Amino acid sequence: MARCDEGYLCEVCGRDVAVVTDSDLYLRFVLGEVPLERLHCQPERHLRCNPGLAQYIVDPAFEPLAVPGDFGKAGLDPAFVRAEEARVSAGYRRLLAIPTLGLSVPEYPLHVTPDGELP
């Protein structure tokens, strides 16, 4: 079955990723980690099915997620964790806003300033 016929299935749990606001793929796109021309051929996951990234979302709309072990943010450098929380949380807020912004897909990504700061 063609991907367009089956929707976007999570490669981890196998369930449909029904909304953009729950999409790990689109969060990574918003953050600039996935280029537009690769968006259609990258695997999809629910945000919570990618805990390595989701642990950095700090927002009242997202229930915190803890990752045990070496890749959990609790054991990482605090400055790195703060920077990742700021970056990923800004991307998540953009992801939440997308349905109301009236943007085309190429306009979804956040733009980073020359000094590496997010708007």
N, C-alpha and C positions, 0 to 999 in steps of 0.2 A: 504494500500500500504506500502511496506517495505521502511524504511528510505533510503536505497541505491537506490531505484527506484525513489524517489521523490526529491532527493538532500537534501541540508541542508536549511530548511526553518527557517526564523527568527521567534522566538516565540512572538515577539512584533508586527511586521508589516505584517508578513505572506509571505513576498517576499523571493525569493531565495538569499542566501548568496553565491554568485557565485565565489568569489575569496578569498583566504586565507588572503589577505591583508586588507580585509574589515570585518574580522571575530573577534568578541568579544571572542568567545570560544577559538580560537587559540591564541589570545593575552593573555588570562588568562592562557592558557597552557604554553606559552613562559615564562610568569612571575612565573611559578611554583604554580599557584593557583588551577590548575586542574591536577591530576595525569594521566599519560598515560593510565592506566587501566580504567579510568572513562571518557576518552575523547569521546568515542563512545556513551555514554548515557547521556551526559550533554546537556542542551538546547543551541541552537545556536541563536545568535543575530548579527545584523550589529553593528559595533562599535558605530555609532551614535544612535542606539536604546538602548544603555546602557550608558546614559549620566553620571551616577554616576562614572563610570570608565573613559569614554572618555574625560571628562573635564580636566583630568590630562595629556593628550597628548599635548605636546608642540613641534611642528615640522612644518616646512614650507609646508609639503605635506598634512597636516591635518588642515582643517578650524577649528579654535577654537570654542568650544562649552561651553556655560555658563549654569549653573544649578541654577535656582532661589531657594530661601528658605534655610532651615536649612542645607541641604546637599550640597549646593553649596560651592565651594572652597573659594569664596570671604569672607565667614563668618567663615572660619576655621583658626586654628593656622597657621601662616605663615611658621614656620619651618616644620610642617607636610606637608603643601602644596608643599613646595620646594622639600622635600624628595619624595613625591608621584609623582610629575612632573618628577623628575629625573628617578625614577624607571619605571613608565609607559611609558615615552617617550623612554627610552632605549629598553623596550619591543616592542614598536611600530616600532622603527628603525629595530630591529631584524625581526619583522613580515614582513616589507617591503622588507628585503633582502632575505627572505626564498626562493622565487622562483628562485633566481640566485645562491644559495649556494650549491645546489646538496646534501642536507642533507636528511637523513631518518627522519621520524616523531619523533622517540625518541631523535634525536639530536637537535630538535627545541629549547628547553628551554635554557634560559640564565642561566649561573651558577653564583651564588652569592659567593663572597669571604667570608672567615671566619668572617670578621668584618662587613658583611652585605652589602658590596659595590658591585655594578654591574660592569662588565668589561667595 
